[in-house]
Amino acid sequence: MKKLYESIEALPEVFTTIGATEAINDAFDSFKCFINITANILSSEPQCKKLHDEFWYLHSALSYYDYDAVMLLRHSLLSAFTSYYSTAYSELRASIESIIRGLVFDLLAIPNFRNNAKELTKIEGHRGASGFLELLTTLNKELKDSRPKSSAKIFDIIDSKLKDFNPQSAFTRLILQLKTWNIIGNEEFKELLSYYEELSKYSHRPHPKFSDVGIRVTADKDWLELEPVPEELFIFLARFADINGWFTYLILKAYNIDLADSRYLKCVNWKAIKELVSDIEELAKTYRSWQKVKEIINKIETAYNSINRA
């Protein structure tokens, strides 16, 4: 720990104090914005409490995976600050998988999306297990043309009717499906796939340079000492901040489906969101993902103000 402390003290020699402060602030501000926007999109004030609860049940499948991603993001920060960069990147990759899977399951609760899931039908199960084709068949049989009050009902159906559901990872197929559903465009598809492919190198380690030991050796650090590699830390922080932006953007895209309903739109918690606007605008100066978030927030604000003036 003494070595770790000494290395952290030495960071300003590699990066200016201002540069280091900005990188760390961006990482923590992005995490704060991601958590608070996605958790506080609707007001829980008495006049909105019923709609607030309805809204969260509609997106309960996404919420499960959202919280999972939050835990993975926290772990990735801890890993990065304790010099385990390959581990931190692997945890970032896992958090991307959680958000994407959460979105897919959440949207499958909606008939229009469920009936237009061609890319998902191509994802087979592992070694004879059920894949997405079997899941879609089962969901259509159980739900017919209805949308359950809780999207997490999909998991109850899997547990009772499709216990052998174990699809292959097929990350590209999952985000292709999001593209087909117009949740993301071509540029967002390329950006997310690029991040996933880059981070996958640290999970699969096709070359020693992507391992924790290899990162230290490349940076001329001791193999076993717990000391930061400043350059790697700041690369991680930038990726972390940008990925939080993409997560926020993706979840807001899912929420927007129901914010088209004036009942929910009237209950948008603009007071809570407004407190984050300055941070979002600052992040948007550096990260494209937060530029996309800013665009959505501006549209929500316009629609919210319009309906509450009416």
Steps between C-alpha positions, in 0.01 A plus 500: 500500500793732565610448138147572377485822700839614370395430140176693539695792645717494188211528255534880453849438362343306214182706464440859600293552813227663291499216247486236772222683683295532181537131413397387848215752519368388161499137613317567825261759349409258221425226752291740711301618198441147373367380835290805581340553160401138451377462860313831529339546160152515655392685813380297797304792644149402621327621182736287289560203730264259320639586157854486636444144622327398175790636298761308700306175469486553123881524502575253779695262272730785405531607864640161604778525244547872562585434865725214398687737268535754782662236721739401222590864433580552868719192500675616183588832663637321803705267279640792299598700807676194642691447174312199363426655160428184306253399769345848493453482123346152528252637754420790267431248225270302728311818588438564129359148466268562795356823361450355151333184632280705731385714208424198284293325769321825588400560139392141445215569741353735237310321218626728219860421589435134578346450158796661324792310648656329198858549619421336833361189332851436367643467853498130579538335838820348632537129422136428432357739760219736407594823326312815411282333235355273767466795738308706245270209423432452871445871565255531213310198631488631857458873437325490161466864387509653847765688693538381860479759775849389602762428234672276755213255448715374212736350759208327676399350164855382437516342848171317458478423128854510361736389774771398253523850348873563459573702185844552352648840581468637142557861605504623140158346437360670809610847396397431141153434640509833685593663170210325322270629774634855441625525857843577356619619161790385288756727671392388848514136384860544382599683819357235733643214297842668491502538880392141550761361262776707657407403855465135398875490444544544874250225576638244254864614517607394147842653577676541837498878456127496581554329836566682827858373503550592134375855557755541780786354294417724202508803732831386651342440840566222746300189412362443846502838673164669549578831332308709249587530134386862464458492121278192526300648786410807300406297193270301726342812653421642155341172389309478825353849459404440138341161568288650778372743240402221264321318782304813588412555134381142448283495811346838415414364155308216667329739744400730214269230365274555800571871539302536178203442732400843636413350840860396559646807331316728742673321787856532371718597795640807332609648833743210555616488138557876485759471778707279268475710184819699564698178549349351184587810301856490629538130415349566157795727418728194501293188445272424207284272713417789731423718199233243413373505858482880489289482183250262662484703822429815297214323319356373827518851647323650199223239508466525880472879495253487214262255665518667840417839348195360325 
